[in-house]
Amino acid sequence: MNVLKGLFEQHFQLPAEHVQPLQGQLGGSGRTIVRLSGKGSSAIGILYSVKEENVAFLEFSRHFRRYGLPVPEIYGEDLSQGAYLEEDLGDTTLFEYLGKNRAGNTIAPSAIEAYRKVVAVLPRFQVEAGRDLNYKVCYPRASFDRQSISWDLNYFKYYFLRLAGIPFNEQALEQDFGRLTRFLLSAKHDYFLYRDFQSRNVMLRSGEPYFLDYQGGRKGALQYDIASLLYDGKADLPPALRQELLDYYLECLGGFIKVERDAFMEHYYAYVYVRILQALGAYGFRGFYERKAHFLQSVPYALKNLRWLAQTVKLPIALPALMDALQSMLASEKLQGLSSSTPGLTVRIFSFSFHRQMPADETGNGGGFVFDARSLPNPGREEQFKQLTGKDAAVIDYLSRQPSVHQFLAGVLSLVDASVSNFQSRAFKNLMVSFGCTGGQHRSVYLAEQLAKHLRATSGVEVILRHIELEKMGK
């Protein structure tokens, strides 16, 4: 971590007073991601041992910024230690924003508009900035070629089909994979392919999208990235909205190249299929093989998309063995069991006053974590904060500048994350976390809000947040 602190001090000319782990952003990448801050400045630090991916991310970032694309500025790097420092784009992903602005299939106009902004930028990556990109730094392949597709399909075969116990004829499936690969590569594929263009890799800051995690980019077909976004499993976009956004994407793409819609659509759903299969391979590897149960919470959403495709779409090539395997997946009791287990773990988070009764556990599990925030600096002692709460910007700013608050919160996140992971692996359904302070108005509220934001980025977790004292105050 010292290398990141050194990069921070070198860039900002002041020391990093606090380092906060951002475990919710780790996913399955293996990166260490932290937020460093000091005297009003902040940055995101990355530690990762795969030099080739680091080189690709840094090269691509600088290239995209030269084109004015909204990606993080690189503040510093030390590739010998697998470290780099980048602009802090905040905490709100497109996935999180969507979750807060929907009720079932009813999605708020603000979330739809956020998606439209994201879709409008995609052709700039693919066409405008992709023309003179240095594809020599791509890792592990310079293009989404036969080898890349083979890796993805075999990932699905061995880590999902086999581990899920789905029967298949290996030779017949390989023949289908060959036909599918040849068909995919018959689409024009000399554009920039972002590779992981999905809602968790888009940050929203002041309503505008910023883009991350394109280090796996390479040359490829236009269809892949828009398919990745619109069939992003847990985002679970309604079919009508997917079609609306696809139409808008093609309209925006027409500002950069001549779009032949029929030719695009001929290959589009084949790319939808291959993207879903790639994601299922990842879920199987992390969930079935590595026993990280929360990755399996995304499987039902992928199956839902596959069911819709089977009922709605007819591919222009025959893939009988693959389609038989997919039908077996849809009928599998084991996979249906994953569906019935969602939404997974519910975490109930409370803020309260120690002068009153602690929140009761209504689940019958006897309670959970109770964190005492009275050792932290108290905004309630200062006149300008007395009428405010831990949800107000001035109080948030005050507390976020206190090193002791960062240290306290880092400890909380570490403990709660460990319990969440353990509870998910054991199929537990409930966890309770409470924060108390003197009045239940400032510190406990702030900490509860921060934990809720953190956990909402975790797969398979439903967050219920209550502020006991604020409810009594009508705030």
Long-range contacts (C-beta under 8 A, 24 or more apart in sequence): 1-34, 1-45, 1-47, 3-47, 3-78, 3-81, 3-83, 4-34, 4-36, 4-45, 4-47, 4-83, 4-85, 5-36, 6-78, 7-45, 7-75, 7-76, 7-77, 7-78, 7-83, 7-84, 7-85, 8-36, 8-38, 8-43, 8-45, 8-75, 8-76, 8-85, 10-76, 11-43, 11-75, 11-76, 11-85, 12-38, 12-41, 12-43, 14-38, 14-39, 14-41, 17-403, 17-406, 18-403, 18-406, 18-407, 19-45, 19-410, 20-406, 20-409, 20-410, 21-410, 21-413, 21-414, 23-413, 23-414, 23-417, 23-454, 24-454, 24-455, 24-457, 24-458, 25-457, 27-200, 28-282, 28-286, 28-292, 28-295, 29-213, 35-88, 36-85, 37-400, 37-406, 40-401, 42-88, 43-75, 43-85, 43-86, 43-87, 43-88, 44-72, 44-85, 44-86, 44-87, 44-88, 44-89, 45-83, 45-84, 45-85, 45-86, 46-83, 46-84, 46-85, 46-86, 47-81, 47-82, 47-83, 48-82, 49-82, 50-82, 50-139, 51-79, 51-82, 52-137, 52-139, 52-140, 53-139, 53-215, 53-216, 54-79, 54-82, 54-84, 54-215, 55-79, 55-137, 55-139, 56-137, 56-138, 56-139, 56-215, 56-216, 56-217, 57-84, 57-214, 57-215, 58-84, 59-134, 59-137, 60-133, 60-137, 60-214, 60-215, 60-217, 61-86, 63-129, 63-133, 63-134, 64-125, 64-129, 64-211, 64-214, 67-124, 67-128, 67-129, 69-121, 69-124, 69-125, 69-129, 69-211, 70-121, 70-208, 70-209, 70-210, 70-211, 71-210, 71-211, 71-212, 71-214, 72-210, 72-212, 89-203, 89-205, 89-210, 89-212, 90-203, 90-204, 90-205, 91-453, 92-203, 92-204, 92-205, 93-199, 93-200, 93-201, 93-202, 93-203, 93-204, 93-457, 94-118, 94-199, 94-200, 94-202, 94-203, 94-204, 94-209, 95-198, 95-199, 95-200, 95-202, 95-232, 95-234, 95-235, 95-457, 96-453, 96-456, 96-457, 97-204, 98-199, 98-235, 99-456, 100-456, 105-238, 107-237, 107-238, 107-241, 112-241, 114-204, 114-207, 114-209, 115-229, 115-237, 115-241, 115-245, 116-245, 116-248, 117-208, 117-209, 118-202, 118-209, 118-229, 119-226, 119-229, 119-245, 119-248, 119-249, 119-252, 120-248, 120-252, 121-209, 121-211, 122-194, 122-197, 122-225, 122-226, 122-229, 122-249, 122-252, 123-249, 123-252, 123-253, 123-255, 123-256, 124-256, 125-192, 125-194, 125-211, 125-214, 125-225, 126-191, 126-192, 126-193, 126-194, 126-222, 126-225, 126-253, 127-191, 127-192, 127-253, 127-256, 127-257, 128-256, 129-192, 130-191, 130-192, 130-219, 133-192, 135-218, 135-219, 138-217, 138-218, 138-219, 139-215, 139-216, 141-218, 142-218, 142-219, 143-189, 143-193, 143-218, 143-219, 143-220, 144-189, 144-193, 144-195, 144-218, 144-219, 144-220, 144-221, 144-224, 145-185, 146-181, 146-185, 148-218, 149-180, 149-181, 149-184, 149-185, 149-274, 150-177, 150-181, 152-274, 152-277, 152-278, 152-281, 153-177, 153-180, 153-181, 153-274, 153-277, 155-278, 155-281, 155-282, 155-285, 156-277, 156-278, 156-280, 156-281, 156-284, 157-281, 158-281, 159-281, 159-282, 159-284, 159-285, 159-288, 159-289, 160-277, 160-280, 160-281, 160-283, 160-284, 160-288, 161-325, 161-329, 163-284, 163-288, 163-289, 164-284, 164-288, 164-329, 164-332, 164-334, 164-335, 165-332, 165-334, 166-325, 166-328, 166-329, 166-332, 167-325, 167-328, 168-321, 168-324, 168-325, 168-328, 169-321, 172-320, 172-321, 173-321, 173-322, 173-325, 175-321, 176-319, 176-320, 176-321, 176-322, 177-322, 179-317, 179-318, 179-319, 180-270, 180-273, 180-274, 180-317, 180-319, 180-322, 183-267, 183-270, 183-316, 183-317, 184-221, 184-267, 184-270, 184-271, 184-274, 186-267, 187-221, 187-222, 187-223, 187-263, 187-266, 187-267, 187-271, 188-221, 188-222, 189-219, 189-220, 189-221, 190-219, 191-219, 191-220, 191-221, 191-222, 192-217, 192-218, 192-219, 192-220, 193-217, 193-218, 193-219, 193-220, 193-221, 193-224, 193-225, 194-225, 194-228, 195-220, 195-224, 195-225, 195-228, 196-228, 197-225, 197-226, 197-228, 197-229, 198-228, 198-229, 198-232, 198-235, 199-229, 199-232, 199-235, 200-457, 221-267, 221-271, 222-253, 222-264, 223-264, 223-267, 223-268, 223-270, 223-271, 223-272, 224-271, 224-274, 224-275, 227-268, 227-271, 227-272, 227-275, 228-275, 230-272, 231-272, 231-275, 231-276, 231-305, 233-276, 233-279, 233-298, 233-301, 233-302, 233-305, 234-297, 234-298, 234-301, 234-459, 236-301, 236-304, 239-308, 239-312, 266-316, 269-309, 269-313, 269-315, 270-315, 270-317, 272-305, 272-309, 272-313, 273-309, 273-315, 276-302, 276-305, 276-306, 276-309, 291-425, 292-421, 292-425, 293-424, 293-425, 293-427, 293-460, 294-344, 294-345, 294-421, 294-424, 294-458, 294-459, 294-460, 294-461, 295-459, 296-338, 297-338, 297-341, 297-342, 297-343, 297-344, 297-459, 297-460, 298-459, 299-335, 299-338, 299-339, 300-335, 300-338, 300-339, 300-342, 303-329, 303-330, 303-335, 303-339, 306-330, 341-427, 342-460, 343-460, 343-462, 344-424, 344-429, 344-460, 344-461, 344-462, 345-420, 345-423, 345-424, 345-428, 345-429, 345-430, 345-431, 345-460, 345-461, 345-462, 346-429, 346-430, 346-431, 346-461, 346-462, 346-463, 346-464, 347-416, 347-420, 347-430, 347-431, 347-432, 347-433, 347-455, 347-461, 347-462, 347-463, 347-464, 348-430, 348-431, 348-432, 348-433, 348-464, 348-466, 349-433, 349-434, 349-435, 349-448, 349-451, 349-452, 349-455, 349-463, 349-464, 349-465, 349-466, 350-432, 350-433, 350-434, 350-435, 350-448, 350-465, 350-466, 350-467, 350-468, 351-390, 351-434, 351-435, 351-436, 351-437, 351-440, 351-444, 351-445, 351-447, 351-448, 351-466, 351-467, 351-468, 351-469, 351-470, 352-434, 352-435, 352-436, 352-440, 352-444, 352-468, 352-469, 353-436, 353-437, 353-438, 353-439, 353-440, 353-441, 353-444, 353-468, 353-469, 354-436, 354-437, 354-438, 354-440, 355-438, 355-439, 355-440, 356-440, 356-468, 356-469, 358-434, 358-436, 359-432, 359-434, 359-466, 359-468, 361-432, 363-429, 363-430, 363-432, 365-430, 365-432, 367-432, 367-434, 368-431, 368-432, 368-433, 368-434, 369-412, 369-415, 369-416, 369-419, 369-431, 369-432, 369-433, 369-434, 370-434, 370-436, 371-408, 371-412, 371-433, 371-434, 371-435, 371-436, 371-447, 372-436, 372-437, 373-408, 373-435, 373-436, 373-437, 373-443, 373-444, 373-447, 374-436, 374-437, 374-438, 374-443, 375-404, 375-408, 376-402, 376-404, 376-405, 376-408, 376-437, 376-443, 377-402, 377-404, 377-405, 378-437, 378-438, 378-442, 378-443, 379-442, 379-443, 380-438, 380-439, 380-441, 380-442, 385-442, 388-442, 389-441, 389-442, 389-445, 389-467, 389-470, 389-475, 390-441, 390-442, 390-443, 390-444, 390-445, 390-446, 390-447, 390-448, 390-449, 391-445, 391-446, 391-449, 391-467, 391-470, 391-475, 395-442, 395-446, 396-446, 399-442, 399-443, 399-446, 405-443, 405-446, 408-447, 409-447, 409-450, 409-451, 412-447, 412-451, 413-451, 413-454, 416-451, 416-455, 420-455, 420-458, 420-461, 424-460, 424-461, 439-469, 440-467, 440-468, 440-469, 440-470, 441-469, 441-470, 441-473, 445-469, 445-470
